[in-house]
């Protein structure tokens, strides 16, 4: 499994957890999931 695929899987898991009625203190799972998705999308450019 590539690093990009792993980052996308982590992003999907975080976004699914953000949709559930869970309480998290100080960290937004939706924003963290979006950050992982953006990182996965930009991974080919970052690693060049």
Secondary structure, DSSP 8 states (H G I E B T S, - for coil): --HHHHHHHHHHHHHHHHHS----SS--HHHHHHHHHHHHHHHHHHH-
